[in-house]
Amino acid sequence: MAAISASRLKRFFAQAIPAAMVGLVEQAQFVFITLLVGTLGDHKTELAAHSGMLNVFSLVSCFMYGLTDAGASTVGLLLGAGEPQTAKKSGKVLLQMMTVMSASVAVSERSVF
């Protein structure tokens, strides 16, 4: 409790609120498109296909998001510990892993179509 202060909370929320808004807007666009497709008439097959592809994309891309969060935490920890060279190496490894993961997502999405 001693570490909690108004200035720290202000800095935290200055970063946390925009980050939360990104997730909110991203999810809202999926809901909006689903509702839009639903209003086009009797297109149950199209809506089911759209919802199915969103689920496949969410499943496959969750690994990329996991790498992003883990990498940001690791690099931040290393920078905070005063180890910039190790942080740089970790960042490079993270970029390589994310490149492989992105290629996997692209291939999986391409193979579905």
Buried (B, 14 or more C-beta within 10 A) or exposed (E): EEEEEEEEEEEEEEEEEEEEEEEEEEEEEBEEBEEEBBEEEEEEEEBEEBBEEBEEBEEBBEBBEEBEEEBEEBBEEBBEEEEEEBBEEBBEEBEEBBEEBEEEBEEBBEEEE
